[in-house]
Amino acid sequence: MKTELVRQLTPEEEELAVKREELARLEAQLADQELLLASLKAELAAFEGLYLRRVGVLYAELDEWNALLAELRAEQAGTPEAKAEADEARTQAEEAYSAAHGEAANVQPFTPSPDLKKLYREAAKLVHPDTATDEKDRARRERLMKEVNAAYAAGDEDALRRILADLETSPDTVQGSGVGADLVRVLRQLRQVRSRIAAIELEVTSLSEADLAKLKAKADQAATEGRDLLAEMASSVQGRVNVARQQVEKKSDSGTDK
Amino acid sequence: MKAPESQTALAVAQSTALVRKAAARLAKRGLDDLWMLESAEWWFKKAKCAKSQNRLSEFFEYLQRTVILAPEHTEGLDLLGVAYHDGIGTNRDQNIAVEYFRRAAERGYALAQYHLALVYDRVESSKAEGLEWERKAAEQGYAPAVWRLAHRYVWGNGVPRSRFQAEAWYRKAAEKDHAPSQFELAKMYQNDAIQEQGKIYIDDPSKMYQGTRNFSVGVIKKLAEAESWCRKAANQGLEEAKEWLAKYYPS
Protein backbone atom coordinates (compact mmCIF):
# COMPACT_ATOMS: atom_id res chain seq x y z
CA MET A 1 0.00 0.00 0.00
CA LYS A 2 1.25 3.33 -1.07
CA THR A 3 0.84 6.37 1.01
CA GLU A 4 0.81 9.76 -0.62
CA LEU A 5 2.44 12.40 1.27
CA VAL A 6 0.63 15.68 0.85
CA ARG A 7 2.46 18.57 2.28
CA GLN A 8 0.24 20.92 4.16
CA LEU A 9 0.40 24.47 2.74
CA THR A 10 1.42 27.16 5.16
CA PRO A 11 -0.99 30.12 5.54
CA GLU A 12 1.46 32.34 3.63
CA GLU A 13 1.62 29.85 0.78
CA GLU A 14 -2.15 29.63 0.67
CA GLU A 15 -2.45 33.40 0.61
CA LEU A 16 0.18 33.55 -2.13
CA ALA A 17 -1.75 31.04 -4.24
CA VAL A 18 -4.96 33.04 -3.83
CA LYS A 19 -3.23 36.32 -4.71
CA ARG A 20 -1.48 34.76 -7.70
CA GLU A 21 -4.82 33.58 -9.00
CA GLU A 22 -6.27 37.03 -8.53
CA LEU A 23 -3.27 38.55 -10.29
CA ALA A 24 -3.70 36.20 -13.23
CA ARG A 25 -7.35 37.21 -13.54
CA LEU A 26 -6.53 40.90 -13.33
CA GLU A 27 -3.72 40.51 -15.85
CA ALA A 28 -6.16 39.01 -18.32
CA GLN A 29 -8.53 41.89 -17.67
CA LEU A 30 -5.71 44.37 -18.06
CA ALA A 31 -4.76 42.83 -21.41
CA ASP A 32 -8.38 43.25 -22.55
CA GLN A 33 -8.39 46.87 -21.40
CA GLU A 34 -5.09 47.56 -23.14
CA LEU A 35 -6.56 46.06 -26.30
CA LEU A 36 -9.60 48.29 -25.98
CA LEU A 37 -7.45 51.37 -25.50
CA ALA A 38 -5.06 50.51 -28.31
CA SER A 39 -7.98 49.82 -30.66
CA LEU A 40 -9.68 53.07 -29.70
CA LYS A 41 -6.49 55.03 -30.28
CA ALA A 42 -5.85 53.35 -33.63
CA GLU A 43 -9.44 53.87 -34.77
CA LEU A 44 -9.32 57.53 -33.78
CA ALA A 45 -5.98 58.00 -35.53
CA ALA A 46 -7.39 56.34 -38.67
CA PHE A 47 -10.49 58.52 -38.51
CA GLU A 48 -8.36 61.59 -37.99
CA GLY A 49 -6.37 60.68 -41.10
CA LEU A 50 -9.57 60.32 -43.09
CA TYR A 51 -10.98 63.55 -41.68
CA LEU A 52 -7.82 65.50 -42.43
CA ARG A 53 -7.60 64.13 -45.97
CA ARG A 54 -11.24 64.80 -46.82
CA VAL A 55 -12.22 67.86 -44.76
CA GLY A 56 -9.00 69.18 -43.18
CA VAL A 57 -7.39 69.91 -46.54
CA LEU A 58 -10.41 72.02 -47.48
CA TYR A 59 -10.17 74.01 -44.25
CA ALA A 60 -6.49 74.53 -45.03
CA GLU A 61 -7.38 75.72 -48.53
CA LEU A 62 -10.09 78.00 -47.15
CA ASP A 63 -7.59 79.52 -44.70
CA GLU A 64 -5.09 79.99 -47.50
CA TRP A 65 -7.60 81.96 -49.61
CA ASN A 66 -8.65 83.96 -46.55
CA ALA A 67 -5.00 84.76 -45.81
CA LEU A 68 -4.46 85.85 -49.43
CA LEU A 69 -7.56 88.02 -49.23
CA ALA A 70 -6.41 89.60 -45.96
CA GLU A 71 -2.97 90.25 -47.45
CA LEU A 72 -4.48 91.90 -50.54
CA ARG A 73 -6.64 94.05 -48.29
CA ALA A 74 -3.65 94.98 -46.13
CA GLU A 75 -1.69 95.91 -49.25
CA GLN A 76 -4.47 98.19 -50.48
CA ALA A 77 -5.37 99.71 -47.11
CA GLY A 78 -1.84 99.95 -45.74
CA THR A 79 -3.05 100.32 -42.13
CA PRO A 80 -1.36 98.50 -39.22
CA GLU A 81 -4.69 96.90 -38.26
CA ALA A 82 -5.08 95.38 -41.71
CA LYS A 83 -1.48 94.21 -41.55
CA ALA A 84 -2.05 92.54 -38.17
CA GLU A 85 -5.18 90.86 -39.49
CA ALA A 86 -3.28 89.58 -42.49
CA ASP A 87 -0.50 88.21 -40.29
CA GLU A 88 -3.01 86.43 -38.09
CA ALA A 89 -4.78 84.93 -41.11
CA ARG A 90 -1.43 83.79 -42.49
CA THR A 91 -0.51 82.08 -39.18
CA GLN A 92 -3.82 80.27 -39.12
CA ALA A 93 -3.38 79.17 -42.74
CA GLU A 94 0.06 77.78 -42.01
CA GLU A 95 -1.20 75.99 -38.93
CA ALA A 96 -4.13 74.40 -40.78
CA TYR A 97 -1.82 73.39 -43.62
CA SER A 98 0.65 71.73 -41.24
CA ALA A 99 -2.17 69.68 -39.69
CA ALA A 100 -3.96 68.79 -42.91
CA HIS A 101 -0.81 67.75 -44.74
CA GLY A 102 1.14 66.40 -41.76
CA GLU A 103 1.87 62.84 -40.75
CA ALA A 104 -1.50 62.39 -39.05
CA ALA A 105 -3.19 62.79 -42.43
CA ASN A 106 -1.39 59.70 -43.77
CA VAL A 107 -2.86 57.25 -41.27
CA GLN A 108 -4.79 54.62 -43.19
CA PRO A 109 -8.04 52.87 -42.18
CA PHE A 110 -7.67 50.53 -39.19
CA THR A 111 -9.29 47.11 -39.52
CA PRO A 112 -7.70 44.70 -37.03
CA SER A 113 -8.11 40.99 -37.77
CA PRO A 114 -9.16 38.62 -34.94
CA ASP A 115 -5.63 37.18 -35.11
CA LEU A 116 -4.08 40.58 -34.58
CA LYS A 117 -6.27 41.18 -31.54
CA LYS A 118 -5.41 37.77 -30.11
CA LEU A 119 -1.69 38.31 -30.61
CA TYR A 120 -1.92 41.73 -29.02
CA ARG A 121 -3.72 40.39 -25.98
CA GLU A 122 -1.12 37.66 -25.52
CA ALA A 123 1.79 40.03 -25.96
CA ALA A 124 0.27 42.62 -23.65
CA LYS A 125 -0.21 40.00 -20.94
CA LEU A 126 3.40 38.87 -21.22
CA VAL A 127 5.18 42.19 -21.43
CA HIS A 128 2.96 44.45 -19.42
CA PRO A 129 5.22 46.88 -17.49
CA ASP A 130 2.88 46.88 -14.51
CA THR A 131 3.71 43.27 -13.83
CA ALA A 132 7.42 44.12 -13.61
CA THR A 133 9.31 42.89 -10.60
CA ASP A 134 11.98 45.60 -10.44
CA GLU A 135 12.87 48.93 -12.04
CA LYS A 136 15.21 47.46 -14.65
CA ASP A 137 12.61 44.94 -15.70
CA ARG A 138 10.01 47.68 -15.81
CA ALA A 139 12.07 49.81 -18.20
CA ARG A 140 12.55 46.83 -20.51
CA ARG A 141 8.85 46.02 -20.43
CA GLU A 142 7.87 49.63 -21.07
CA ARG A 143 10.04 49.63 -24.17
CA LEU A 144 8.54 46.33 -25.33
CA MET A 145 4.99 47.52 -24.65
CA LYS A 146 5.65 50.53 -26.90
CA GLU A 147 6.76 48.18 -29.66
CA VAL A 148 3.68 46.03 -29.13
CA ASN A 149 1.40 49.07 -29.33
CA ALA A 150 3.12 50.36 -32.45
CA ALA A 151 2.90 46.94 -34.13
CA TYR A 152 -0.79 46.75 -33.30
CA ALA A 153 -1.55 50.24 -34.60
CA ALA A 154 0.30 49.36 -37.81
CA GLY A 155 -1.60 46.05 -38.07
CA ASP A 156 1.75 44.24 -38.16
CA GLU A 157 1.03 40.65 -37.07
CA ASP A 158 4.55 39.46 -37.88
CA ALA A 159 6.13 42.01 -35.57
CA LEU A 160 3.83 40.89 -32.76
CA ARG A 161 4.77 37.24 -33.39
CA ARG A 162 8.45 38.18 -33.31
CA ILE A 163 8.09 39.98 -30.00
CA LEU A 164 6.20 37.01 -28.57
CA ALA A 165 8.87 34.54 -29.78
CA ASP A 166 11.64 36.67 -28.25
CA LEU A 167 9.80 36.80 -24.97
CA GLU A 168 9.31 33.06 -24.83
CA THR A 169 13.01 32.37 -25.35
CA SER A 170 14.25 34.98 -22.91
CA PRO A 171 14.88 33.58 -19.40
CA ASP A 172 12.10 34.16 -16.94
CA THR A 173 12.75 36.75 -14.37
CA VAL A 174 14.20 35.04 -11.40
CA GLN A 175 11.64 34.50 -8.71
CA GLY A 176 12.48 35.93 -5.34
CA SER A 177 13.57 33.92 -2.40
CA GLY A 178 11.00 32.71 0.04
CA VAL A 179 7.24 32.83 0.25
CA GLY A 180 7.21 36.09 2.16
CA ALA A 181 9.15 37.94 -0.55
CA ASP A 182 6.96 36.38 -3.25
CA LEU A 183 3.83 37.50 -1.46
CA VAL A 184 5.08 41.05 -1.13
CA ARG A 185 5.94 41.11 -4.82
CA VAL A 186 2.54 39.74 -5.87
CA LEU A 187 0.76 42.28 -3.71
CA ARG A 188 2.78 45.05 -5.27
CA GLN A 189 2.00 43.75 -8.76
CA LEU A 190 -1.67 43.59 -7.89
CA ARG A 191 -1.65 47.21 -6.87
CA GLN A 192 0.14 48.27 -10.04
CA VAL A 193 -2.23 46.34 -12.28
CA ARG A 194 -5.28 47.76 -10.54
CA SER A 195 -4.04 51.31 -10.83
CA ARG A 196 -3.22 50.78 -14.52
CA ILE A 197 -6.72 49.45 -15.19
CA ALA A 198 -8.15 52.54 -13.51
CA ALA A 199 -5.81 54.76 -15.53
CA ILE A 200 -6.91 53.09 -18.77
CA GLU A 201 -10.55 53.68 -17.90
CA LEU A 202 -9.77 57.35 -17.36
CA GLU A 203 -7.89 57.58 -20.63
CA VAL A 204 -10.68 55.86 -22.56
CA THR A 205 -13.19 58.31 -21.09
CA SER A 206 -11.10 61.35 -21.90
CA LEU A 207 -10.40 60.05 -25.42
CA SER A 208 -14.07 59.48 -26.14
CA GLU A 209 -14.88 62.97 -24.91
CA ALA A 210 -12.43 64.58 -27.32
CA ASP A 211 -13.82 66.51 -30.28
CA LEU A 212 -12.37 63.98 -32.70
CA ALA A 213 -14.22 61.12 -30.98
CA LYS A 214 -17.45 63.11 -31.00
CA LEU A 215 -17.01 63.76 -34.67
CA LYS A 216 -16.35 60.06 -35.29
CA ALA A 217 -19.45 59.08 -33.29
CA LYS A 218 -21.53 61.43 -35.45
CA ALA A 219 -19.98 60.06 -38.64
CA ASP A 220 -20.64 56.47 -37.49
CA GLN A 221 -24.22 57.35 -36.62
CA ALA A 222 -24.72 59.01 -40.01
CA ALA A 223 -23.23 55.95 -41.74
CA THR A 224 -25.90 53.73 -40.20
CA GLU A 225 -28.46 56.04 -41.84
CA GLY A 226 -26.66 55.62 -45.16
CA ARG A 227 -25.19 59.13 -45.03
CA ASP A 228 -21.60 60.12 -45.62
CA LEU A 229 -21.05 62.81 -43.02
CA LEU A 230 -17.52 63.68 -44.07
CA ALA A 231 -18.73 64.18 -47.64
CA GLU A 232 -21.46 66.51 -46.39
CA MET A 233 -18.95 68.47 -44.34
CA ALA A 234 -16.52 68.57 -47.25
CA SER A 235 -19.13 69.92 -49.64
CA SER A 236 -20.07 72.63 -47.18
CA VAL A 237 -16.46 73.72 -46.72
CA GLN A 238 -15.90 73.43 -50.48
CA GLY A 239 -18.70 75.97 -50.97
CA ARG A 240 -16.87 78.40 -48.69
CA VAL A 241 -13.60 77.71 -50.53
CA ASN A 242 -15.27 78.57 -53.85
CA VAL A 243 -16.57 81.86 -52.49
CA ALA A 244 -13.24 82.80 -50.90
CA ARG A 245 -11.40 81.99 -54.13
CA GLN A 246 -13.77 84.14 -56.17
CA GLN A 247 -13.31 86.99 -53.70
CA VAL A 248 -9.55 86.77 -54.02
CA GLU A 249 -9.78 86.69 -57.81
CA LYS A 250 -12.09 89.71 -57.86
CA LYS A 251 -9.87 91.60 -55.43
CA SER A 252 -6.65 90.88 -57.29
CA ASP A 253 -8.31 91.84 -60.62
CA SER A 254 -9.48 95.16 -59.20
CA GLY A 255 -5.98 95.63 -57.79
CA THR A 256 -4.29 95.25 -61.17
CA ASP A 257 -6.84 97.49 -62.87
CA LYS A 258 -5.77 100.48 -60.79
CA MET B 1 28.55 66.36 -28.41
CA LYS B 2 25.05 65.21 -27.65
CA ALA B 3 23.58 68.67 -27.26
CA PRO B 4 22.73 69.44 -30.92
CA GLU B 5 21.14 66.06 -31.35
CA SER B 6 18.90 66.44 -28.35
CA GLN B 7 18.10 69.97 -29.45
CA THR B 8 16.88 68.73 -32.82
CA ALA B 9 14.94 66.02 -31.02
CA LEU B 10 13.38 68.71 -28.86
CA ALA B 11 12.56 70.84 -31.91
CA VAL B 12 10.99 67.85 -33.63
CA ALA B 13 8.95 67.02 -30.53
CA GLN B 14 7.82 70.64 -30.24
CA SER B 15 6.77 70.87 -33.87
CA THR B 16 4.95 67.51 -33.58
CA ALA B 17 3.09 68.86 -30.56
CA LEU B 18 2.16 71.99 -32.54
CA VAL B 19 0.87 69.90 -35.42
CA ARG B 20 -1.12 67.73 -32.98
CA LYS B 21 -2.64 70.87 -31.52
CA ALA B 22 -3.47 72.21 -34.97
CA ALA B 23 -5.11 68.91 -35.90
CA ALA B 24 -7.15 68.97 -32.70
CA ARG B 25 -8.23 72.51 -33.56
CA LEU B 26 -9.33 71.35 -37.02
CA ALA B 27 -11.43 68.63 -35.39
CA LYS B 28 -13.05 71.19 -33.08
CA ARG B 29 -13.73 73.48 -36.01
CA GLY B 30 -15.37 70.63 -37.90
CA LEU B 31 -17.52 69.75 -34.90
CA ASP B 32 -18.64 73.37 -34.41
CA ASP B 33 -19.47 73.77 -38.10
CA LEU B 34 -21.28 70.46 -38.04
CA TRP B 35 -23.42 71.60 -35.14
CA MET B 36 -24.44 74.70 -37.12
CA LEU B 37 -25.13 72.60 -40.20
CA GLU B 38 -27.30 70.22 -38.23
CA SER B 39 -29.34 72.99 -36.63
CA ALA B 40 -29.71 74.62 -40.03
CA GLU B 41 -30.84 71.30 -41.49
CA TRP B 42 -33.43 70.99 -38.74
CA TRP B 43 -34.94 74.37 -39.65
CA PHE B 44 -34.73 73.52 -43.32
CA LYS B 45 -36.76 70.34 -42.77
CA LYS B 46 -39.32 72.38 -40.82
CA ALA B 47 -39.45 74.85 -43.69
CA LYS B 48 -40.15 72.12 -46.24
CA CYS B 49 -42.79 70.65 -43.97
CA ALA B 50 -44.46 74.06 -43.58
CA LYS B 51 -44.41 74.49 -47.36
CA SER B 52 -46.09 71.15 -47.93
CA GLN B 53 -48.83 72.19 -45.48
CA ASN B 54 -49.17 75.57 -47.17
CA ARG B 55 -48.08 77.53 -44.07
CA LEU B 56 -46.18 79.96 -46.25
CA SER B 57 -45.09 82.67 -43.84
CA GLU B 58 -43.67 80.00 -41.52
CA PHE B 59 -41.95 78.43 -44.52
CA PHE B 60 -40.29 81.74 -45.25
CA GLU B 61 -39.28 82.35 -41.63
CA TYR B 62 -37.74 78.88 -41.21
CA LEU B 63 -35.79 79.30 -44.42
CA GLN B 64 -34.34 82.53 -43.11
CA ARG B 65 -33.31 80.79 -39.90
CA THR B 66 -31.67 78.06 -41.99
CA VAL B 67 -29.40 80.40 -43.92
CA ILE B 68 -28.58 82.53 -40.88
CA LEU B 69 -27.29 79.43 -39.07
CA ALA B 70 -25.55 78.02 -42.13
CA PRO B 71 -24.65 80.65 -44.73
CA GLU B 72 -23.38 77.70 -46.79
CA HIS B 73 -26.76 75.98 -46.95
CA THR B 74 -27.08 76.08 -50.73
CA GLU B 75 -30.50 74.43 -50.93
CA GLY B 76 -31.83 76.88 -48.35
CA LEU B 77 -30.31 79.86 -50.15
CA ASP B 78 -31.77 78.74 -53.46
CA LEU B 79 -35.22 78.12 -51.99
CA LEU B 80 -35.14 81.53 -50.31
CA GLY B 81 -34.32 82.95 -53.74
CA VAL B 82 -37.36 81.14 -55.14
CA ALA B 83 -39.49 82.53 -52.28
CA TYR B 84 -38.49 86.12 -53.15
CA HIS B 85 -38.75 85.42 -56.87
CA ASP B 86 -42.29 84.03 -56.72
CA GLY B 87 -43.44 85.90 -53.60
CA ILE B 88 -43.96 82.86 -51.37
CA GLY B 89 -44.50 83.91 -47.74
CA THR B 90 -43.03 87.31 -48.53
CA ASN B 91 -43.26 90.12 -51.05
CA ARG B 92 -41.74 89.61 -54.46
CA ASP B 93 -38.31 91.12 -54.84
CA GLN B 94 -36.27 90.23 -57.90
CA ASN B 95 -33.08 91.89 -56.65
CA ILE B 96 -33.04 89.96 -53.38
CA ALA B 97 -33.96 86.76 -55.26
CA VAL B 98 -30.97 87.22 -57.56
CA GLU B 99 -28.75 87.84 -54.54
CA TYR B 100 -29.76 84.53 -52.92
CA PHE B 101 -29.53 82.61 -56.20
CA ARG B 102 -26.09 84.07 -56.67
CA ARG B 103 -24.92 83.09 -53.20
CA ALA B 104 -25.98 79.49 -53.75
CA ALA B 105 -24.69 79.48 -57.33
CA GLU B 106 -21.27 80.75 -56.31
CA ARG B 107 -21.09 77.88 -53.84
CA GLY B 108 -21.46 75.51 -56.77
CA TYR B 109 -25.14 74.54 -56.46
CA ALA B 110 -26.32 73.60 -59.96
CA LEU B 111 -30.03 74.29 -59.42
CA ALA B 112 -29.27 77.84 -58.21
CA GLN B 113 -26.94 78.37 -61.17
CA TYR B 114 -29.81 77.37 -63.43
CA HIS B 115 -32.26 79.67 -61.63
CA LEU B 116 -29.80 82.54 -61.91
CA ALA B 117 -29.37 81.79 -65.62
CA LEU B 118 -33.14 81.91 -66.17
CA VAL B 119 -33.47 85.27 -64.40
CA TYR B 120 -30.51 86.82 -66.24
CA ASP B 121 -31.68 85.47 -69.59
CA ARG B 122 -34.86 87.57 -69.34
CA VAL B 123 -32.95 90.86 -69.49
CA GLU B 124 -31.01 91.72 -72.65
CA SER B 125 -28.05 93.31 -70.84
CA SER B 126 -27.40 90.27 -68.62
CA LYS B 127 -27.97 87.51 -71.22
CA ALA B 128 -24.24 86.83 -71.53
CA GLU B 129 -23.87 86.36 -67.79
CA GLY B 130 -26.92 84.11 -67.84
CA LEU B 131 -25.28 81.93 -70.46
CA GLU B 132 -22.19 81.57 -68.26
CA TRP B 133 -24.28 80.33 -65.31
CA GLU B 134 -26.29 78.05 -67.60
CA ARG B 135 -23.05 76.53 -68.82
CA LYS B 136 -21.82 76.02 -65.25
CA ALA B 137 -25.03 74.20 -64.31
CA ALA B 138 -24.84 72.15 -67.51
CA GLU B 139 -21.26 71.18 -66.83
CA GLN B 140 -22.40 69.78 -63.50
CA GLY B 141 -24.87 67.65 -65.45
CA TYR B 142 -28.06 69.44 -64.33
CA ALA B 143 -30.33 68.11 -67.09
CA PRO B 144 -32.63 71.11 -67.73
CA ALA B 145 -29.56 73.35 -68.09
CA VAL B 146 -27.91 70.84 -70.41
CA TRP B 147 -31.10 70.74 -72.47
CA ARG B 148 -31.26 74.52 -72.80
CA LEU B 149 -27.61 74.71 -73.76
CA ALA B 150 -28.04 72.02 -76.40
CA HIS B 151 -31.01 73.97 -77.79
CA ARG B 152 -28.84 77.06 -78.07
CA TYR B 153 -26.37 75.16 -80.23
CA VAL B 154 -29.17 73.87 -82.47
CA TRP B 155 -30.59 77.35 -83.09
CA GLY B 156 -27.46 79.42 -82.66
CA ASN B 157 -29.03 81.32 -79.77
CA GLY B 158 -26.24 83.22 -78.00
CA VAL B 159 -23.66 80.72 -79.24
CA PRO B 160 -22.46 79.78 -82.73
CA ARG B 161 -24.56 76.99 -84.25
CA SER B 162 -22.88 73.64 -83.79
CA ARG B 163 -24.39 70.31 -84.58
CA PHE B 164 -21.48 68.61 -82.78
CA GLN B 165 -21.93 70.59 -79.53
CA ALA B 166 -25.71 70.16 -79.62
CA GLU B 167 -25.45 66.41 -79.99
CA ALA B 168 -22.84 66.15 -77.22
CA TRP B 169 -24.96 68.17 -74.75
CA TYR B 170 -28.20 66.38 -75.61
CA ARG B 171 -26.42 63.10 -75.10
CA LYS B 172 -25.13 64.24 -71.71
CA ALA B 173 -28.66 65.03 -70.53
CA ALA B 174 -30.11 61.93 -72.23
CA GLU B 175 -27.68 59.73 -70.36
CA LYS B 176 -29.02 61.28 -67.16
CA ASP B 177 -32.51 60.08 -68.13
CA HIS B 178 -33.77 63.49 -69.24
CA ALA B 179 -36.67 62.43 -71.47
CA PRO B 180 -36.95 65.56 -73.71
CA SER B 181 -33.23 65.28 -74.48
CA GLN B 182 -33.59 61.61 -75.29
CA PHE B 183 -36.37 62.47 -77.73
CA GLU B 184 -34.32 65.29 -79.30
CA LEU B 185 -31.47 62.88 -79.80
CA ALA B 186 -33.81 60.35 -81.41
CA LYS B 187 -35.11 62.97 -83.85
CA MET B 188 -31.58 64.04 -84.63
CA TYR B 189 -30.43 60.53 -85.50
CA GLN B 190 -33.54 59.79 -87.52
CA ASN B 191 -33.00 62.96 -89.57
CA ASP B 192 -29.40 61.93 -90.16
CA ALA B 193 -30.55 58.54 -91.41
CA ILE B 194 -33.09 60.10 -93.76
CA GLN B 195 -30.53 62.52 -95.17
CA GLU B 196 -27.97 59.81 -95.69
CA GLN B 197 -30.47 57.56 -97.43
CA GLY B 198 -31.64 60.55 -99.50
CA LYS B 199 -28.13 60.98 -100.83
CA ILE B 200 -28.11 57.33 -101.91
CA TYR B 201 -31.40 57.81 -103.78
CA ILE B 202 -30.08 60.89 -105.56
CA ASP B 203 -27.07 58.92 -106.76
CA ASP B 204 -29.20 55.96 -107.81
CA PRO B 205 -32.96 56.63 -107.98
CA SER B 206 -33.70 53.00 -108.88
CA LYS B 207 -32.95 52.08 -105.24
CA MET B 208 -36.07 53.93 -104.17
CA TYR B 209 -38.18 50.98 -105.24
CA GLN B 210 -36.20 48.32 -103.41
CA GLY B 211 -37.67 48.96 -99.93
CA THR B 212 -35.46 48.73 -96.86
CA ARG B 213 -33.18 46.05 -98.34
CA ASN B 214 -30.81 48.63 -99.78
CA PHE B 215 -30.29 50.59 -96.54
CA SER B 216 -26.63 51.05 -95.80
CA VAL B 217 -25.08 49.84 -92.54
CA GLY B 218 -24.67 53.43 -91.38
CA VAL B 219 -28.33 54.21 -91.98
CA ILE B 220 -29.51 51.10 -90.15
CA LYS B 221 -27.27 51.89 -87.20
CA LYS B 222 -28.56 55.47 -87.00
CA LEU B 223 -32.17 54.28 -87.12
CA ALA B 224 -31.53 51.72 -84.38
CA GLU B 225 -30.02 54.40 -82.20
CA ALA B 226 -32.92 56.75 -82.88
CA GLU B 227 -35.40 54.03 -81.96
CA SER B 228 -33.60 53.16 -78.74
CA TRP B 229 -33.54 56.80 -77.48
CA CYS B 230 -37.14 57.31 -78.57
CA ARG B 231 -38.18 54.22 -76.63
CA LYS B 232 -36.37 55.43 -73.51
CA ALA B 233 -38.15 58.78 -73.68
CA ALA B 234 -41.52 57.07 -74.33
CA ASN B 235 -40.98 54.74 -71.38
CA GLN B 236 -40.65 57.84 -69.21
CA GLY B 237 -44.07 58.96 -70.37
CA LEU B 238 -43.18 61.63 -72.91
CA GLU B 239 -46.32 61.81 -75.11
CA GLU B 240 -44.55 63.07 -78.24
CA ALA B 241 -42.06 60.23 -78.02
CA LYS B 242 -44.89 57.70 -77.64
CA GLU B 243 -46.61 58.99 -80.77
CA TRP B 244 -43.34 59.04 -82.67
CA LEU B 245 -42.56 55.49 -81.61
CA ALA B 246 -45.99 54.23 -82.70
CA LYS B 247 -45.70 56.05 -86.04
CA TYR B 248 -42.16 55.17 -87.10
CA TYR B 249 -41.13 52.15 -85.07
CA PRO B 250 -44.21 49.95 -84.64
CA SER B 251 -43.14 46.72 -83.05
Interface residues (C-beta under 8 A of the other chain):
Chain A: E48 Y51 L52 V55 G56 Y59 E95 A96 S98 A99 A100 G102 E103 A104 A210 D211 L212 K214 L215 K218 L229 E232 M233 S236 V237 Q238 G239 R240 N242 V243 Q246
Chain B: L18 V19 R20 A22 A23 A24 R25 L26 A27 K28 R29 G30 L31 D33 L34 L37 A70 E72 T74 E106 R107 G108 Y109
